[in-house]
Amino acid sequence: MRCEDVFDNLTDLLDGALDRESEAAALEHLATCERCEITLAETRTLVELAGDERPTRLDPSARATLLDRIVGEVGRDS
């Protein structure tokens, strides 16, 4: 599995909705790809925060980093 495949299936992976073969391939890729591992962890955190109704405050540096990452990802899809 390639990075693009992991990104395309990230929510299904987090939801446990991938078939066994795809999940195994994704996990194998994640074990060797730091970029995808970080993206998975960040996405998992974002999903957890979205489900939390309490206000979340980020320090300015973390907020800027997250915003840059989101804008970068959205820009890639354009």
Contact map, one row per residue, 1 for C-alpha under 8 A:
111011000000000000000000110010000000000000000000000000000000000000000000000000
111111000000000000000000000010000000000000000000000000000000000000000000000000
111111100000000000000000000010000001000000000000000000000000000000000000000000
011111110000000000000000000000000000000000000000000000000000000000000000000000
111111111000000000000000000000000000000000000000000000000000000000000000000000
111111111100000000000000010000000001000000000000000000000000000000000000000000
001111111100000000000000000000000001000000000000000000000000000000000000000000
000111111110000000000000000000000000000000000000000000000000000000000000000000
000011111111100001000000000000000000000000000000000000000000000000000000000000
000001111111110000000000000000000000000100000000000000000000000000000000000000
000000011111111000000000000000000000000000000000000000000000000000000000000000
000000001111111111000000000000000000000000000000000000000000000000000000000000
000000001111111111000010010000000000000000000000000000000000000000000000000000
000000000111111110000000000000000000000000010000000000000000000000000000000000
000000000011111110000000000000000000000000000000000000000000000000000000000000
000000000001111111000000000000000000000000000000000000000000000000000000000000
000000000001111111100000000000000000000000000000000000000000000000000000000000
000000001001100111111110000000000000000000000000000000000000000000000000000000
000000000000000011111110000000000000000000000000000000000000000000000000000000
000000000000000001111111000000000000000000000000000000000000000000000000000000
000000000000000001111111100000000000000000000000000000000000000000000000000000
000000000000000001111111110000000000000000000000000000000000000000000000000000
000000000000100001111111111000000000000000000000000000000000000000000000000000
000000000000000000011111111100000000000000000000000000000000000000000000000000
100000000000000000001111111110000000000000000000000000000000000000000000000000
100001000000100000000111111111000000000000000000000000000000000000000000000000
000000000000000000000011111111100000000000000000000000000000000000000000000000
000000000000000000000001111111110000000000000000000000000000000000000000000000
111000000000000000000000111111111000000000000000000000000000000000000000000000
000000000000000000000000011111111101100000000000000000000000000000000000000000
000000000000000000000000001111111100100000000000000000000000000000000000000000
000000000000000000000000000111111100000000000000000000000000000000000000000000
000000000000000000000000000011111111100000000000000000000000000000000000000000
000000000000000000000000000001111111110000000000000000000000000000000000000000
000000000000000000000000000000001111111000000000000000000000000000000000000000
001001100000000000000000000001001111111100000000000000000000000000000000000000
000000000000000000000000000001101111111110000000000000000000000000000000000000
000000000000000000000000000000000111111111000000000000000000000000000000000000
000000000000000000000000000000000011111111100000000000000000000000000000000000
000000000100000000000000000000000001111111110000000000000000000000000000000000
000000000000000000000000000000000000111111111000000000000000000000000000000000
000000000000000000000000000000000000011111111100000000000000000000000000000000
000000000000000000000000000000000000001111111110000000000000000000000000000000
000000000000010000000000000000000000000111111111000000000000000000000000000000
000000000000000000000000000000000000000011111111100000000000000000000000000000
000000000000000000000000000000000000000001111111110000000000000000000000000000
000000000000000000000000000000000000000000111111111000000000000000000000000000
000000000000000000000000000000000000000000011111111100000000000000000000000000
000000000000000000000000000000000000000000001111111110010000000000000000000000
000000000000000000000000000000000000000000000111111110000000000000000000000000
000000000000000000000000000000000000000000000011111110000000000000000000000000
000000000000000000000000000000000000000000000001111111100000000000000000000000
000000000000000000000000000000000000000000000000111111100000000000000000000000
000000000000000000000000000000000000000000000000000111110000000000000000000000
000000000000000000000000000000000000000000000000000111111000000000000000000000
000000000000000000000000000000000000000000000000100001111100000000000000000000
000000000000000000000000000000000000000000000000000000111110000000000000000000
000000000000000000000000000000000000000000000000000000011111111000000000000000
000000000000000000000000000000000000000000000000000000001111111000000000000000
000000000000000000000000000000000000000000000000000000000111111100000000000000
000000000000000000000000000000000000000000000000000000000111111110000000000000
000000000000000000000000000000000000000000000000000000000111111111000000000000
000000000000000000000000000000000000000000000000000000000111111111100000000000
000000000000000000000000000000000000000000000000000000000001111111110000000000
000000000000000000000000000000000000000000000000000000000000111111111000000000
000000000000000000000000000000000000000000000000000000000000011111111100000000
000000000000000000000000000000000000000000000000000000000000001111111110000000
000000000000000000000000000000000000000000000000000000000000000111111111000000
000000000000000000000000000000000000000000000000000000000000000011111111100000
000000000000000000000000000000000000000000000000000000000000000001111111110000
000000000000000000000000000000000000000000000000000000000000000000111111111000
000000000000000000000000000000000000000000000000000000000000000000011111111100
000000000000000000000000000000000000000000000000000000000000000000001111111110
000000000000000000000000000000000000000000000000000000000000000000000111111111
000000000000000000000000000000000000000000000000000000000000000000000011111111
000000000000000000000000000000000000000000000000000000000000000000000001111111
000000000000000000000000000000000000000000000000000000000000000000000000111111
000000000000000000000000000000000000000000000000000000000000000000000000011111
